[in-house]
Amino acid sequence: MALPTSSQLADQLFQVAQARALQHGLVFDGTTVTELKQMTDDAAQKILAAAQAKKSFQDQYARGATRVASEAMMTLVDEMTSARYRLPGYPVQQNELDLQTLKSARDVFCPIWPIC
């Protein structure tokens, strides 16, 4: 089976993050979308580069690493939702996750392979 393209994999990872935010009744603001898409682009490139080094197991590696990356994205979004309650003056009633929440989540979890 052929490996996904970098953009296919990045889109899949972003969709995981977006779905997780929606489970919390939240969405990402525009700037956060841009940052998350950059993170998922970077993660996809890391996964595919590592998969290509696995001569006999590229597909299995890519599928497993994608599951790991998906869990990492969900964990990051969960932390972003929690950060809303810790950040002084954050408008909790707002249904958007912004760069403040992303930065807070990154401070907690990064580095976490392959997303940051």
C-alpha positions as CSV (number, residue, x, y, z in Angstrom):
1,M,0.0,0.0,0.0
2,A,1.3,3.5,-0.9
3,L,2.1,6.0,1.8
4,P,-0.2,9.0,2.1
5,T,1.0,12.3,0.8
6,S,2.3,14.8,3.3
7,S,-0.8,17.0,2.7
8,Q,-3.2,14.1,3.1
9,L,-1.6,13.1,6.4
10,A,-1.4,16.7,7.7
11,D,-5.1,17.2,6.8
12,Q,-6.0,14.0,8.7
13,L,-4.2,15.2,11.8
14,F,-5.8,18.6,11.6
15,Q,-9.2,17.0,11.3
16,V,-8.5,15.0,14.4
17,A,-7.7,18.3,16.3
18,Q,-10.8,20.0,14.9
19,A,-13.1,17.1,15.8
20,R,-11.7,17.0,19.3
21,A,-12.4,20.7,19.8
22,L,-15.9,20.2,18.5
23,Q,-16.4,17.5,21.0
24,H,-15.8,20.2,23.6
25,G,-18.2,22.5,21.9
26,L,-15.3,24.7,20.7
27,V,-13.6,25.9,17.5
28,F,-10.2,27.4,16.7
29,D,-9.8,31.0,15.8
30,G,-8.2,31.8,12.5
31,T,-4.6,32.4,13.8
32,T,-4.8,29.2,15.8
33,V,-5.9,27.3,12.7
34,T,-2.8,28.6,10.9
35,E,-0.5,27.5,13.7
36,L,-2.1,24.1,14.1
37,K,-1.9,23.5,10.3
38,Q,1.8,24.3,10.5
39,M,2.2,21.8,13.4
40,T,0.3,19.1,11.4
41,D,2.4,19.8,8.3
42,D,5.6,19.4,10.3
43,A,4.3,16.2,12.0
44,A,3.3,14.7,8.6
45,Q,6.8,15.4,7.2
46,K,8.4,13.8,10.3
47,I,6.2,10.7,10.1
48,L,6.8,10.2,6.4
49,A,10.5,10.8,6.6
50,A,10.8,8.2,9.4
51,A,8.5,5.8,7.4
52,Q,10.6,6.0,4.3
53,A,13.6,4.9,6.3
54,K,11.7,1.7,7.2
55,K,12.4,-0.2,4.0
56,S,10.2,-3.2,4.7
57,F,7.6,-1.7,7.1
58,Q,6.8,1.7,5.7
59,D,3.1,1.3,5.6
60,Q,2.9,-0.3,9.1
61,Y,5.1,2.4,10.5
62,A,3.1,5.3,8.9
63,R,-0.2,3.9,10.3
64,G,1.2,3.4,13.8
65,A,2.9,6.8,13.9
66,T,-0.3,8.4,12.6
67,R,-2.2,6.9,15.5
68,V,0.4,8.3,17.9
69,A,0.2,11.7,16.3
70,S,-3.6,11.6,16.4
71,E,-3.5,10.9,20.2
72,A,-0.9,13.7,20.6
73,M,-3.2,16.1,18.8
74,M,-6.2,15.2,20.9
75,T,-4.1,15.5,24.1
76,L,-3.0,19.0,23.0
77,V,-6.5,20.1,22.2
78,D,-7.7,18.7,25.6
79,E,-5.0,20.8,27.3
80,M,-6.0,23.9,25.3
81,T,-9.6,23.5,26.6
82,S,-8.3,23.2,30.2
83,A,-6.1,26.2,29.7
84,R,-9.2,28.4,29.2
85,Y,-9.9,28.0,32.9
86,R,-6.4,28.7,34.1
87,L,-5.5,31.7,31.9
88,P,-6.2,35.0,33.9
89,G,-8.9,37.0,32.2
90,Y,-9.6,34.4,29.5
91,P,-13.2,34.7,28.3
92,V,-14.3,31.2,29.2
93,Q,-17.8,31.8,27.7
94,Q,-16.1,32.3,24.4
95,N,-16.3,29.2,22.2
96,E,-13.0,29.8,20.5
97,L,-9.6,28.4,21.3
98,D,-6.9,31.0,20.5
99,L,-3.1,31.2,20.5
100,Q,-3.1,31.8,24.2
101,T,-4.5,28.4,24.8
102,L,-2.2,26.8,22.2
103,K,0.8,28.4,23.8
104,S,-0.2,27.2,27.2
105,A,-0.8,23.6,25.9
106,R,2.6,23.7,24.2
107,D,4.3,24.8,27.4
108,V,2.9,21.7,29.1
109,F,3.5,19.1,26.4
110,C,6.2,20.1,24.0
111,P,8.3,18.4,23.0
112,I,5.9,15.6,22.1
113,W,6.6,13.6,19.0
114,P,5.8,14.2,16.3
115,I,3.7,17.4,16.7
116,C,6.2,19.7,18.4
